[in-house]
Amino acid sequence: MITSEYLERSGLGGISLKVEEGQRLSREEGILLYEHPDLNAVGYLANRVRERLHGDVTYYNINQHINPTNVCDKFCKFCAFYRTAKDADAYALSFEQIQARVREKIHEPITEIHMVGGVNPELPLEYYLDMIRAVHEVRPDVHVKALTMVEVADFAQRTGRSVEAIIRDLKDAGIGSFPGGGAEVMSARLHRLLFPKKIDFHGWLDCARTAHRVGLKSNATMLYGHVETTEEKVDHLILLREAQDETFGFMTFIPLAFHPENTKLDYLKKATAMEDLRNIAVARLMLDNFPHIKAFWIMITPRVAQIALSYGADDIDGTVTTEEIVHAAGAETSQNLSRRDLVTLIREAGREPVERDTLYRPVRMQAATTAAIHLT
Ligand code: SF4
């Protein structure tokens, strides 16, 4: 059992007091949380914040992933998904194909369609505007969460228009929010080393702030488990926290575990469950102004996601149907879970499942008791 005496003895007494009083943690305290030998003590503190904010409630949604194209000219070293236009398995979905994917699931109670893919230099902004409209033609009420700040910045650069004008066009076409990828780890060193062709973190934050000003919410992610340092991760969290102080436009922070297979960093090992839990716990403690922390089961497996619900996470994402990007990098998880799977997973972790829409409005409280099932 973790007591206040134990926290004091183990060097976490000061942080525990600040957590109790709702005070903001410093950079040095963030580093200490990453490096402290007792992950359970760090998780205990994160769980206190999680339960203060959400009690036992754990959010999930019924969603569908569509990756419109795998062609990309950014060549990030950690990416197994991208292809060049000359590759035999390169693709860009037509609107008919996108609509067919949406129709395939039309009888499922999907509330969100998540659309991300490569930054395809052949596809103009109009393709994406039409893509969003094409989805809504088939499913008028669905929330389209699509594109990253990388594509937004790319459209602005290619067209010579402002980021704000691009975002307004996307909003007018029916985009509902942005999923939050593309910043990876906000570090000039890592940008140079791993993804120099994408916008840097200054550009990413500017785009996110603009989206929030225009009235669109977004999430934010962090890719961990490659060559980043502890300090870089803590700085990433602090940059997000500062941006959130300005706009309050971020809904959820999602730590993303790096999957090395089929990437240029395939000599690295996959992040361990301990690292997964540590990143979730530290994020919950540092991001005092983020409403939600997500344990993305696709990345960390349903089993670890279950444990993460006691290490700071209050959301496990959704049914997903059908994820391609992480699976290109060797993810061994299933490509989708049913609502029943998710509810069981949350209940087994001792939490209360609440189906949400993308903006965290409850869709239903799950009343039915479900039998234990095997999860991948
Ligand atoms: S991570 Fe995104 S931007 Fe980078 S190469 Fe892959 S698809 Fe392209």
Residues whose N, C-alpha, C, O or C-beta is under 5 A from the ligand:
A	BS01	SF4	C72 K74 F75 C76 C79 Y82 G117 G118 V119
